[in-house]
Structure formats: C-alpha cells, structure tokens
Amino acid sequence: QVQLRQSGPGLVKPSGTLSLKCVVSGVSLSSSNWWSWIRQSPGQGPEWIGEVYHSGATNYNPSLRSRLTISIDNSKNQFSLQMTSMTAADTAVYYCVQRTSGHWSKFFQQWGQGSLVIVSS
Amino acid sequence: DIQVTQSPNSLSASVADRVTITCRTSEIISNYVNWYQQKPGEGLRLLIYGASTLASGVPSRFSGSGSGTDFTLSISSLQPDDFATYYCQASYTAPYIFGQGTKLEVK
C-alpha cells in the first residue's frame, strides 16, 4: 500500500522559506509516477504547485515558478519542496501527492496527510 | 492556462436523491478530467479518473461522463456519507487546474 508521509514546520515567517519533505513507502520513486505538491488555502479549491520525476525533471506552476524548487532523493525515497519569499497569501494546507498516468488519463491517486503552514511573524 | 468552471457552487439534497455536478473547461481536453471528494478536515479522495473510470474502492453509485469540454459527476442514490465537497480537475497538461468545488449539503 502506497503511503506518503510529509513533514516540515507549521509556521514560517514572512519573507522566509518553506521547506517540506515527503517520504514515500510502498512504491519506489523510480516507478513511472510524478511526485507533486498541491496546496489548499482556507475555503478555497486546491492549487497545483509543481512536480518532480525520478530523473529530476520538474514541472512548475508558472504563477509560482520563480519561488520554487522541487527535488527528489531516490536513495531515501523522498521528495521535497522549497518555496521562498513566503507571504500571508501562502498560508495553506500543503499536500504531497502521487500523480499516476494511465490510458488517456493522468490523476492524483495517493495523498499525504497534509501540513498546515501558517505564514506569520 | 485551461479554465475550469464547476456548477453549482452548492447543492442541497436528501438521502436517496440523484444528484449531478457539472464541470466545463475552456479548451477541449478529450477525457482528461478527474473528480475528487473532500470532507471537512480531510484530504482529497480520488473518485473518477479519465472522465468515467471509477477509482479503486469507490462505490458504484458514483459515475462520471463527458468528453471535450463538458463533464458530469453523478451520484445515483445519495448516502449519508456522500455529503461533502466535490472537485473536478483538468489533467490534460500542466498546470493542472481544479474547479472551485461543489458543496453537497443535507436538505
């Protein structure tokens, strides 16, 4: 059974950097999946942040690209998110997610437990 | 970017009702639409992928249809566990966009 377990600080100062990690069990990161980060601000729909492949290739949301680094460590079966220049607008629940591709489909199959990140001094 | 519009924003219904939620995309995306369920304080649960394929473990009262720009999620006979918020998501190409959600409430 695939499980994603995420960790990181719940409080980040304005202009600071958010760092989150996601450890995956039950499947190798080298499998044919992309590994994504998605966030959800209070009362809002989810927002896709970006994703990484086991090769290190990445796709980023253009609206956040300049502030993002998503990386992968295949030896530890984990991937990470760094987001710089945090503001109150970045306060949200952040999820790490397995994205799977099938026949005429791409979907977010397995989700981490979510991490509430509050940006405040 | 592709725009995704869900309707209605909220819906009141009773147990055993049949309900339908619609999702419209700004571009033709074949059947690259997925549907998710979210309950308060929880993460998202995949219900339907590829517009019409039921995810593993999802009850058969859930169904999805559509292709191109217009898609629907139907629940044939509402159960108490189904009152939640539902999101559609366009997955043809990055960035992957979610709809604003439909909150399904007890009438």
Interface residues (C-beta under 8 A of the other chain):
Chain A: Q44 G45 P46 E47 W48 E51 N59 N61 P62 S63 Y95 G102 H103 W104 S105 K106 F107 F108 Q109 W111 G112 Q113 G114
Chain B: D1 S30 N31 Y32 N34 Y36 G43 L44 R45 L46 Y49 G50 T53 A55 Y87 Q89 S91 Y92 A94 P95 Y96 I97 F98 G99 Q100 G101
